[in-house]
Amino acid sequence: MGLFGGGNKKEFVSNGKLFEYISACGDSKKLEDELEKRYLYRNIEDIQYLPPTDAVVKYKDLKVRSEEEVAEIRRQ
């Protein structure tokens, strides 16, 4: 742990907006991983895929799930 708490890094940081553009730089596996992470941490309303490996995600709200909620979702 760092002097200023730098070692306590969160896995997901929200952009604080209802829309987000995700670019996977030509790697479809990376896009799947990014979308899965967002699915676990935010309430996704819609995903618009942009060829070849980009997407625009629309969220239902600004709420970000806690680590405990994400662990429960993964168990299910």
Backbone bond lengths (Angstrom), bond angles and torsions (degrees), N, CA, C in turn:
res aa  C-N    CA-C-N  psi(-1)  N-CA   C-N-CA  omega(-1)  CA-C   N-CA-C  phi
1 M - - - 1.445 - - 1.515 109.25 -
2 G 1.304 116.19 134.76 1.451 121.24 -178.01 1.514 112.57 -79.58
3 L 1.302 116.15 174.59 1.455 122.32 179.24 1.525 112.67 -59.98
4 F 1.315 116.93 -37.72 1.458 121.32 -175.33 1.525 111.92 -107.39
5 G 1.311 118.12 24.87 1.453 121.92 178.01 1.512 113.49 77.79
6 G 1.314 118.62 21.63 1.457 122.40 -178.23 1.512 113.72 -66.28
7 G 1.319 117.80 -20.53 1.449 120.95 -179.59 1.523 113.12 -77.67
8 N 1.315 117.46 -10.60 1.466 122.10 -178.04 1.525 109.41 -97.12
9 K 1.316 116.95 60.59 1.462 122.88 -175.25 1.520 111.03 -84.05
10 K 1.339 116.81 135.59 1.456 121.32 177.52 1.520 109.56 -80.92
11 E 1.346 116.05 151.08 1.458 120.86 179.68 1.523 111.53 -74.16
12 F 1.347 117.45 -33.10 1.460 120.87 -177.07 1.517 109.54 -132.53
13 V 1.330 116.52 130.38 1.450 122.24 176.69 1.524 107.65 -119.51
14 S 1.329 115.72 122.26 1.456 121.45 -177.89 1.519 110.68 -74.60
15 N 1.356 115.77 150.79 1.447 119.64 175.98 1.530 111.49 -86.37
16 G 1.333 117.49 -4.66 1.455 122.00 177.03 1.518 114.17 72.73
17 K 1.316 117.83 20.94 1.460 122.13 -178.97 1.523 109.57 -128.27
18 L 1.327 116.12 163.28 1.461 120.60 179.51 1.521 112.77 -84.96
19 F 1.334 117.48 -13.67 1.467 121.55 178.05 1.522 108.77 -125.21
20 E 1.326 115.61 147.24 1.461 119.96 177.54 1.521 109.52 -146.47
21 Y 1.323 116.44 133.75 1.461 123.18 176.00 1.522 107.47 -95.95
22 I 1.323 116.55 128.10 1.463 121.85 -179.49 1.521 108.38 -118.13
23 S 1.320 116.14 123.14 1.457 121.79 177.09 1.525 108.78 -113.84
24 A 1.315 116.92 125.38 1.464 121.57 -177.91 1.524 112.17 -100.85
25 C 1.311 118.28 6.25 1.466 123.24 175.99 1.533 112.56 53.96
26 G 1.326 116.05 42.89 1.459 120.27 175.70 1.512 115.67 84.03
27 D 1.316 118.54 5.10 1.470 121.79 -178.23 1.530 109.40 -112.65
28 S 1.328 117.18 104.78 1.461 121.33 -176.70 1.530 112.15 -66.38
29 K 1.328 118.43 -31.31 1.468 121.64 177.18 1.525 110.43 -64.96
30 K 1.327 116.29 -40.98 1.461 120.67 178.57 1.529 110.18 -63.94
31 L 1.337 117.53 -39.45 1.463 121.10 177.90 1.529 109.97 -62.77
32 E 1.323 117.90 -44.07 1.467 121.47 177.70 1.528 111.18 -59.62
33 D 1.328 116.84 -43.07 1.464 121.01 179.45 1.527 111.38 -63.60
34 E 1.326 116.80 -43.31 1.466 121.12 179.45 1.525 111.43 -64.70
35 L 1.326 117.06 -41.28 1.461 120.68 179.28 1.531 111.05 -67.84
36 E 1.331 117.23 -38.30 1.462 120.57 178.11 1.527 110.93 -63.45
37 K 1.332 116.13 -42.00 1.457 120.47 178.99 1.526 110.34 -62.00
38 R 1.326 117.13 -43.16 1.454 120.60 179.37 1.524 111.39 -67.73
39 Y 1.324 117.49 -36.15 1.455 121.56 177.04 1.529 110.58 -61.10
40 L 1.330 116.79 -40.08 1.462 120.64 -179.24 1.523 112.31 -70.26
41 Y 1.324 118.04 -38.06 1.457 121.28 -171.89 1.526 114.76 -97.01
42 R 1.318 119.23 -20.20 1.469 121.76 -178.06 1.520 109.85 -131.47
43 N 1.328 116.80 161.70 1.462 122.98 176.54 1.519 108.51 -89.37
44 I 1.330 116.79 101.24 1.463 121.48 -178.01 1.524 109.70 -83.09
45 E 1.328 115.23 131.28 1.458 121.24 176.34 1.518 111.41 -95.68
46 D 1.349 117.21 -40.95 1.460 120.62 -175.37 1.522 109.99 -155.41
47 I 1.338 115.58 147.84 1.465 122.19 174.88 1.519 107.56 -126.90
48 Q 1.320 117.03 125.14 1.461 122.65 175.10 1.524 107.18 -108.91
49 Y 1.317 116.81 115.42 1.460 121.33 -179.96 1.525 109.68 -83.72
50 L 1.325 115.40 135.10 1.457 122.65 178.39 1.522 107.67 -116.60
51 P 1.332 117.81 122.75 1.465 120.19 -177.70 1.521 111.36 -62.77
52 P 1.291 119.89 145.99 1.458 127.43 -3.93 1.529 113.39 -88.18
53 T 1.352 119.14 -37.52 1.473 119.02 -175.10 1.523 112.05 -140.18
54 D 1.309 117.43 48.26 1.455 122.09 176.98 1.521 108.81 -126.60
55 A 1.328 116.22 163.68 1.456 120.01 179.22 1.523 109.54 -154.94
56 V 1.337 115.40 153.90 1.458 123.07 171.47 1.520 105.96 -116.52
57 V 1.333 115.72 125.36 1.454 121.46 -177.19 1.521 108.88 -109.15
58 K 1.339 116.54 132.31 1.459 122.11 175.59 1.527 107.20 -110.27
59 Y 1.344 115.65 126.89 1.454 121.34 -179.20 1.522 110.72 -98.24
60 K 1.336 116.69 153.69 1.463 121.83 177.73 1.521 111.83 -74.48
61 D 1.329 116.35 -35.50 1.456 121.31 -177.77 1.529 109.62 -154.02
62 L 1.319 116.80 -177.81 1.462 121.12 -178.06 1.531 113.07 -93.26
63 K 1.326 117.57 -0.56 1.454 121.63 -176.66 1.529 111.22 -65.89
64 V 1.332 115.61 136.38 1.460 122.64 174.09 1.521 107.01 -113.15
65 R 1.322 116.56 129.75 1.464 120.86 -178.94 1.519 110.96 -70.89
66 S 1.320 115.39 149.60 1.461 120.86 177.83 1.532 109.82 -77.75
67 E 1.316 115.98 167.32 1.466 121.25 178.81 1.533 110.95 -61.17
68 E 1.342 117.52 -34.96 1.461 120.99 178.91 1.526 110.92 -66.35
69 E 1.330 117.49 -42.20 1.457 120.93 178.21 1.532 111.31 -63.77
70 V 1.326 116.59 -40.40 1.467 120.97 178.90 1.522 110.50 -65.55
71 A 1.337 117.14 -40.14 1.467 120.36 178.16 1.527 110.30 -63.01
72 E 1.347 117.68 -38.39 1.456 121.46 177.87 1.529 111.17 -65.86
73 I 1.315 117.96 -41.52 1.467 122.50 178.11 1.528 109.96 -62.60
74 R 1.322 116.80 -42.42 1.473 120.27 179.96 1.523 111.50 -65.46
75 R 1.336 117.65 -34.40 1.477 121.13 178.45 1.527 110.31 -66.65
76 Q 1.329 116.92 -34.06 1.454 120.40 -178.26 1.498 108.77 -77.59
